[in-house]
Amino acid sequence: MTGTMSDSFEKVVDPEAVGMSGKRLAKVADLFRRQQSSGAFPGGQLVVRRYGQLVLNEAMGIARGFRPTEPTPPLPVRPETPFPVLSAGKPLAAMAIAWLEEQDRLDIQAPIAGLFPEFVRHGKEHITTYDVLTHRSGLLMPDFVAKPSLWADRAAIQQALIETVPTYPRGTLAYHPHEYGWLLSEIVLRVDGRSLPDLFIDEFAIPLKLPALRFGLAGRDPKALAFSYWLGKSRVMVAGVNVAQNFEDQNSPAILEAKNPATSLVCDAASLAAFYDFLLAGGRTPDGRSLLSEETIRNYTTRQLLAWDRSLRTPLALGRGFVVGSWFPSTFGWWFTGPCFGHAGGFSCLAFGDHRKQLSVAIVTNGNRNIQDVLKRIVPLAHRLRSACRP
C-alpha cells in the first residue's frame, strides 16, 4: 500500500495475511485518491485495520490553505495531521457514559433530573441518559446553537438546558447535533467531577496509548490542524439550524476549546481506527488490560431502535451513541451492514467497526456539502472495504 504511517502505530502489514484482498484494498485506496483529485475534498486520511493489524494508512491533499484568500500557504496532509472530526466523537462520549454505568455509578434508565433537579422544567422530568444516547429526549436547542460565544460557559449551558422546552415528545427520534454533548457533559460532571473529555482521556486515551485522540486543541497548535471547509450550498437544515451558515466557525480555537464532546473531537484517522479496534477486541487494550466489558460494548454497539429521524429526515438505526447498520443501505455499505457500528462527522468523515468482519475503518476528510454528498463518497468506500474481507 502507498502512504506512510504515524509513528504512534505499527507498520502496515500485507492485507492478505489478515484475510483481505490486496487487489481490492488497492482499488479502494485508488478510489479515495480519485475523489480527492476530482475536488470532492481538499485533503484526507483513510485508515483500515483488520484483526488488530494495520493494513492501510493513506494521507493526501491539503489540510489547510486550500483557498487562495487564506493567510497561510497550503499545508499538506500527513498521517499524523489532526482533523476536526465533529460528530464522529459522539461514540467516544458514549463510552465515557458506558464506563460510569459499568462502575455502577450511573443508571442510564433513571431520569436526569435525579442528578440535575432544575432540569425538570417544561416537562423534562422523565428524560433519561438513555434517551440522550438514543437521541430520543425530544430536546433541541437551535436558539442556543446560534450563540457560539456561550458554548464554553457552563452556567449558560445549564440555564439553556433548564429553560429549553422540548421540541418533540420524549421518545421521538430527533438527532441531537450539539445537545447530546451538552447533556452528557453535565451528567458526567455531576456523577464523576471530571469533565467528560478528561474522563475519556484518563480512562481510555491514556491506557490505549492514543495521545492524539483528544477533544479540543489539547495544547496543539491551531495552525497545525486541518481546516474543515464548507463547499456546499448556502442553506442545509439539520435540527432546525442552517448548518451551512457559519459552518467554518467550528474551526476556531475558541469553539474547539469549548470541548462539546458531540462536536469537538480532533484526531488523526489512525487513532480513530485504533479506538474501534479496541471496541472490536471486547474492550481490551493491546496489552490485555480490560477497560470495558464485552457485554457493555455489545449493548452500546447493537441496535436499540430503527425509526424515522426528524432532524436528519431519514430512517436511522441507532445503538447507544452509535449509528448501527441495518437491512437497508446505510453509511456502512449497500447491504449486510447489521454488524456495523460507528458514526459520521459533519459531512466529511466516518469511523466504524464491523463485528462480523473484525474490520475497523476511519475515513477523514475536510470537505463538507450535505448528507447526499457524503453518502455518495463514503458509502462506496465502506462497502468496498467490507467486500475486500474474506470470510
C-alpha positions as CSV (number, residue, x, y, z in Angstrom):
1,M,0.0,0.0,0.0
2,T,1.1,3.5,-0.6
3,G,1.2,6.2,2.0
4,T,3.2,6.5,5.2
5,M,2.2,5.9,8.8
6,S,2.2,7.7,12.1
7,D,5.0,6.9,14.5
8,S,2.3,6.0,17.0
9,F,1.3,2.8,15.2
10,E,2.9,-0.3,13.9
11,K,3.9,-0.8,10.3
12,V,1.3,-1.6,7.6
13,V,1.1,-5.4,7.1
14,D,0.3,-7.4,4.0
15,P,-3.6,-7.4,3.8
16,E,-3.5,-11.0,2.6
17,A,-2.1,-12.0,6.0
18,V,-5.3,-10.9,7.7
19,G,-7.7,-12.3,5.0
20,M,-8.2,-9.2,2.9
21,S,-7.8,-9.0,-0.8
22,G,-4.8,-6.8,-1.5
23,K,-6.1,-6.0,-5.0
24,R,-9.5,-4.9,-3.8
25,L,-7.9,-2.8,-1.0
26,A,-5.6,-1.1,-3.5
27,K,-8.7,-0.2,-5.6
28,V,-10.3,1.4,-2.6
29,A,-7.2,3.5,-1.9
30,D,-7.2,4.5,-5.6
31,L,-10.9,5.5,-5.4
32,F,-10.1,7.7,-2.4
33,R,-7.3,9.3,-4.2
34,R,-9.5,9.9,-7.3
35,Q,-12.2,11.5,-5.1
36,Q,-9.6,13.9,-3.7
37,S,-8.1,14.8,-7.1
38,S,-11.5,15.4,-8.6
39,G,-12.3,18.0,-5.9
40,A,-14.5,16.0,-3.6
41,F,-12.4,17.2,-0.6
42,P,-9.2,19.2,-0.3
43,G,-7.4,16.6,1.9
44,G,-8.0,13.4,3.8
45,Q,-6.8,10.3,5.5
46,L,-8.0,6.7,5.1
47,V,-7.0,4.0,7.7
48,V,-8.1,0.4,7.7
49,R,-7.4,-2.3,10.3
50,R,-8.4,-5.9,10.4
51,Y,-7.9,-8.4,13.3
52,G,-5.9,-5.8,15.1
53,Q,-3.5,-5.2,12.3
54,L,-3.0,-2.0,10.2
55,V,-3.4,-2.7,6.5
56,L,-3.8,0.7,5.0
57,N,-2.8,4.2,6.1
58,E,-3.3,6.8,3.3
59,A,-2.9,10.6,3.6
60,M,-3.3,13.0,0.8
61,G,-4.2,16.5,-0.3
62,I,-4.3,19.8,1.6
63,A,-5.0,20.2,5.2
64,R,-5.4,24.0,5.2
65,G,-4.5,26.8,2.9
66,F,-6.9,25.4,0.3
67,R,-8.4,28.8,-0.6
68,P,-6.2,31.5,-2.3
69,T,-7.6,34.0,0.2
70,E,-6.2,32.1,3.3
71,P,-3.3,33.8,5.1
72,T,-1.2,30.6,5.2
73,P,0.3,28.6,2.3
74,P,-1.1,25.2,1.6
75,L,-0.3,22.6,4.3
76,P,-0.1,19.0,3.1
77,V,-2.0,16.3,4.9
78,R,0.3,13.8,6.7
79,P,-0.8,10.7,8.6
80,E,-0.4,12.4,11.9
81,T,-2.3,15.6,10.9
82,P,-5.2,16.2,13.3
83,F,-8.6,16.8,11.8
84,P,-11.7,18.2,13.4
85,V,-14.0,15.1,13.0
86,L,-17.1,16.8,14.6
87,S,-19.8,14.3,15.4
88,A,-17.5,11.3,14.9
89,G,-16.7,12.0,18.6
90,K,-20.2,11.1,19.8
91,P,-19.4,7.4,20.3
92,L,-16.4,8.3,22.4
93,A,-18.6,10.4,24.6
94,A,-20.9,7.4,24.9
95,M,-18.0,5.2,26.1
96,A,-17.5,7.6,29.0
97,I,-21.1,7.0,29.9
98,A,-20.6,3.3,29.5
99,W,-17.7,3.4,31.8
100,L,-19.7,5.1,34.6
101,E,-22.6,2.7,34.0
102,E,-20.2,-0.3,34.3
103,Q,-18.8,1.2,37.5
104,D,-22.4,1.2,38.9
105,R,-22.2,5.0,39.3
106,L,-24.8,5.9,36.8
107,D,-28.2,4.4,35.9
108,I,-28.8,5.4,32.3
109,Q,-32.5,4.5,32.6
110,A,-33.1,6.9,35.6
111,P,-34.3,10.5,35.0
112,I,-31.6,13.0,34.5
113,A,-33.5,15.2,37.0
114,G,-32.3,12.9,39.8
115,L,-28.8,14.4,39.2
116,F,-29.8,17.8,37.8
117,P,-33.1,18.7,39.7
118,E,-33.6,22.0,37.8
119,F,-33.8,20.1,34.6
120,V,-37.4,19.1,35.3
121,R,-38.8,22.4,34.0
122,H,-41.1,22.4,31.0
123,G,-41.9,18.7,31.2
124,K,-38.4,17.2,31.1
125,E,-38.7,15.3,34.4
126,H,-38.8,11.9,32.7
127,I,-35.9,12.3,30.2
128,T,-33.1,9.8,30.9
129,T,-29.5,9.4,29.9
130,Y,-30.6,6.5,27.7
131,D,-32.9,8.9,25.9
132,V,-30.0,11.2,25.1
133,L,-27.8,8.3,23.9
134,T,-30.5,7.2,21.5
135,H,-31.4,10.8,20.5
136,R,-35.0,10.5,21.8
137,S,-35.1,13.2,24.5
138,G,-37.0,15.5,22.2
139,L,-34.7,18.3,23.3
140,L,-33.3,20.5,20.5
141,M,-31.8,24.0,21.2
142,P,-31.5,25.9,17.9
143,D,-31.5,29.3,19.6
144,F,-28.6,28.4,21.9
145,V,-26.8,26.7,19.0
146,A,-26.9,30.1,17.3
147,K,-24.9,31.6,20.2
148,P,-21.4,30.1,20.0
149,S,-20.0,32.7,22.3
150,L,-21.8,30.9,25.1
151,W,-20.6,27.4,24.4
152,A,-17.7,27.5,26.8
153,D,-19.9,28.9,29.6
154,R,-21.2,26.1,31.8
155,A,-23.6,28.3,33.6
156,A,-25.1,29.5,30.3
157,I,-25.4,25.9,29.1
158,Q,-27.0,24.8,32.3
159,Q,-29.5,27.6,32.1
160,A,-30.3,26.8,28.5
161,L,-30.9,23.1,29.3
162,I,-33.2,24.2,32.2
163,E,-35.2,26.7,30.1
164,T,-35.5,24.8,26.8
165,V,-38.9,23.5,26.0
166,P,-38.7,20.1,24.3
167,T,-39.3,20.3,20.5
168,Y,-40.8,16.8,20.4
169,P,-42.4,14.5,22.9
170,R,-39.9,12.2,24.7
171,G,-39.4,9.1,22.7
172,T,-39.3,10.8,19.3
173,L,-36.2,10.2,17.3
174,A,-34.7,13.6,16.6
175,Y,-30.9,13.6,16.3
176,H,-29.2,16.0,18.8
177,P,-26.2,17.6,16.9
178,H,-25.0,19.7,19.9
179,E,-27.4,18.9,22.7
180,Y,-26.1,15.4,23.0
181,G,-22.8,16.7,24.2
182,W,-24.1,19.4,26.5
183,L,-26.4,16.9,28.2
184,L,-23.9,14.1,28.6
185,S,-21.2,16.6,29.8
186,E,-23.5,17.8,32.6
187,I,-24.3,14.2,33.6
188,V,-20.6,13.2,33.8
189,L,-19.6,16.3,35.8
190,R,-22.3,15.7,38.3
191,V,-21.5,12.0,38.7
192,D,-17.7,12.0,38.5
193,G,-16.5,15.5,39.0
194,R,-14.3,15.3,35.9
195,S,-15.3,16.8,32.6
196,L,-16.3,14.2,30.0
197,P,-13.2,14.9,27.9
198,D,-11.0,14.5,30.9
199,L,-12.7,11.2,31.9
200,F,-12.2,9.9,28.4
201,I,-8.5,10.8,28.4
202,D,-7.9,9.2,31.8
203,E,-9.8,6.1,31.3
204,F,-9.4,5.4,27.5
205,A,-6.9,7.5,25.6
206,I,-4.0,7.1,28.0
207,P,-4.4,3.4,28.7
208,L,-4.8,2.8,24.9
209,K,-1.7,4.9,24.2
210,L,-3.6,7.1,21.8
211,P,-2.3,10.6,22.7
212,A,-3.8,12.2,19.6
213,L,-7.4,11.2,20.5
214,R,-8.5,14.4,22.1
215,F,-11.4,16.8,22.4
216,G,-10.5,20.4,21.6
217,L,-7.0,21.6,20.9
218,A,-5.4,19.8,23.8
219,G,-2.3,22.0,23.6
220,R,-1.9,21.6,19.8
221,D,-1.0,24.5,17.6
222,P,-4.3,25.5,15.8
223,K,-2.3,26.2,12.6
224,A,-1.2,22.5,12.5
225,L,-4.8,21.3,12.4
226,A,-6.6,20.5,9.2
227,F,-9.3,23.1,8.4
228,S,-12.9,21.8,7.8
229,Y,-14.2,23.6,4.8
230,W,-17.8,24.2,3.7
231,L,-18.1,23.6,0.0
232,G,-21.9,23.2,-0.4
233,K,-25.0,25.4,-0.8
234,S,-25.8,28.3,1.5
235,R,-28.7,26.5,3.2
236,V,-28.7,23.0,4.6
237,M,-31.0,22.5,7.5
238,V,-30.4,20.0,10.4
239,A,-32.4,20.0,13.6
240,G,-33.8,23.5,12.9
241,V,-30.4,25.0,12.2
242,N,-28.9,26.1,8.9
243,V,-25.6,24.3,9.3
244,A,-24.1,25.9,6.2
245,Q,-24.3,29.3,7.9
246,N,-21.0,30.0,9.7
247,F,-20.0,26.3,9.4
248,E,-16.3,27.1,9.3
249,D,-16.6,28.9,12.6
250,Q,-16.3,25.4,14.1
251,N,-12.6,25.5,13.3
252,S,-12.0,28.4,15.6
253,P,-9.8,27.7,18.7
254,A,-12.5,29.2,21.0
255,I,-15.2,26.8,19.8
256,L,-12.9,23.8,19.8
257,E,-11.8,24.7,23.3
258,A,-15.4,24.7,24.5
259,K,-15.0,20.9,24.2
260,N,-18.5,19.9,23.5
261,P,-17.9,16.2,23.1
262,A,-20.6,16.0,20.5
263,T,-18.7,18.2,18.1
264,S,-15.1,18.9,19.2
265,L,-13.1,15.7,18.7
266,V,-9.8,16.4,16.9
267,C,-7.6,13.5,15.9
268,D,-6.0,11.6,13.0
269,A,-7.6,8.7,11.3
270,A,-5.1,6.2,12.6
271,S,-6.0,7.0,16.2
272,L,-9.7,6.8,15.5
273,A,-9.4,3.4,13.7
274,A,-7.3,2.1,16.6
275,F,-10.1,3.1,19.0
276,Y,-12.6,1.0,17.0
277,D,-10.1,-1.9,17.2
278,F,-10.3,-1.6,20.9
279,L,-14.1,-1.9,20.8
280,L,-13.8,-4.9,18.4
281,A,-11.4,-6.5,20.9
282,G,-14.1,-6.6,23.5
283,G,-12.8,-3.6,25.5
284,R,-9.3,-4.9,25.9
285,T,-6.1,-2.9,25.3
286,P,-3.4,-4.4,23.1
287,D,-1.5,-5.5,26.2
288,G,-4.6,-7.3,27.5
289,R,-6.0,-4.8,30.1
290,S,-9.8,-4.7,30.2
291,L,-11.2,-1.2,30.2
292,L,-14.8,-2.2,29.4
293,S,-16.6,-5.5,29.3
294,E,-17.5,-7.1,26.0
295,E,-21.1,-7.2,27.2
296,T,-21.2,-3.4,27.7
297,I,-19.7,-2.8,24.3
298,R,-22.2,-5.1,22.7
299,N,-25.1,-3.3,24.5
300,Y,-23.8,0.1,23.1
301,T,-23.0,-1.1,19.6
302,T,-26.0,-3.1,18.7
303,R,-29.4,-1.8,17.6
304,Q,-31.7,-0.2,20.1
305,L,-34.1,1.3,17.6
306,L,-34.9,1.9,13.9
307,A,-37.1,4.9,13.1
308,W,-37.6,8.0,11.1
309,D,-35.3,10.7,12.3
310,R,-37.0,14.2,12.5
311,S,-33.7,16.1,12.4
312,L,-31.9,14.4,9.5
313,R,-35.1,13.4,7.7
314,T,-34.0,9.9,7.0
315,P,-34.5,6.5,8.6
316,L,-31.9,5.8,11.2
317,A,-30.8,2.7,13.1
318,L,-29.1,3.5,16.5
319,G,-27.3,1.8,19.3
320,R,-26.3,3.8,22.4
321,G,-24.3,6.7,21.0
322,F,-23.6,4.8,17.8
323,V,-25.3,4.7,14.4
324,V,-25.6,1.0,13.5
325,G,-26.2,-1.0,10.3
326,S,-29.5,-2.3,9.1
327,W,-31.2,-4.3,6.4
328,F,-31.4,-1.3,4.1
329,P,-28.4,0.6,2.6
330,S,-26.6,2.5,5.3
331,T,-23.5,4.7,5.7
332,F,-21.5,1.4,6.1
333,G,-22.4,-0.1,2.7
334,W,-25.1,-1.2,0.4
335,W,-26.2,-4.4,2.2
336,F,-25.5,-6.8,5.1
337,T,-24.4,-3.9,7.4
338,G,-26.2,-5.2,10.5
339,P,-22.9,-6.0,12.4
340,C,-21.5,-2.4,11.8
341,F,-21.4,0.4,14.3
342,G,-19.9,3.9,14.1
343,H,-20.6,7.5,13.4
344,A,-20.2,10.1,10.7
345,G,-18.7,13.5,11.4
346,G,-20.1,16.6,9.7
347,F,-20.5,15.8,6.0
348,S,-16.9,14.7,5.7
349,C,-15.9,11.8,8.0
350,L,-16.9,8.3,9.0
351,A,-15.4,5.9,11.6
352,F,-16.8,2.4,12.1
353,G,-16.2,-1.1,13.2
354,D,-17.7,-4.4,11.8
355,H,-18.2,-7.1,14.5
356,R,-18.5,-9.9,11.9
357,K,-15.6,-9.0,9.7
358,Q,-13.4,-7.6,12.6
359,L,-12.7,-4.6,10.5
360,S,-12.2,-1.0,11.7
361,V,-12.1,2.0,9.4
362,A,-11.6,5.7,9.7
363,I,-12.3,7.9,6.7
364,V,-11.4,11.5,7.5
365,T,-11.7,14.4,5.1
366,N,-12.2,18.2,5.2
367,G,-14.8,18.9,2.5
368,N,-18.4,19.3,3.6
369,R,-21.5,19.8,1.4
370,N,-24.6,17.8,2.5
371,I,-25.8,14.4,3.5
372,Q,-26.2,13.2,-0.1
373,D,-22.6,14.1,-0.9
374,V,-21.1,12.3,2.0
375,L,-23.1,9.2,1.2
376,K,-22.1,9.4,-2.4
377,R,-18.5,9.5,-1.4
378,I,-18.3,7.3,1.7
379,V,-20.8,4.5,1.2
380,P,-18.8,3.1,-1.9
381,L,-15.6,3.2,0.1
382,A,-17.1,1.5,3.2
383,H,-18.9,-1.1,1.0
384,R,-15.8,-2.0,-1.0
385,L,-13.6,-2.2,2.2
386,R,-16.1,-4.7,3.7
387,S,-16.2,-6.6,0.4
388,A,-12.4,-6.9,0.4
389,C,-12.6,-9.0,3.6
390,R,-12.6,-12.8,3.0
391,P,-14.7,-14.9,5.5
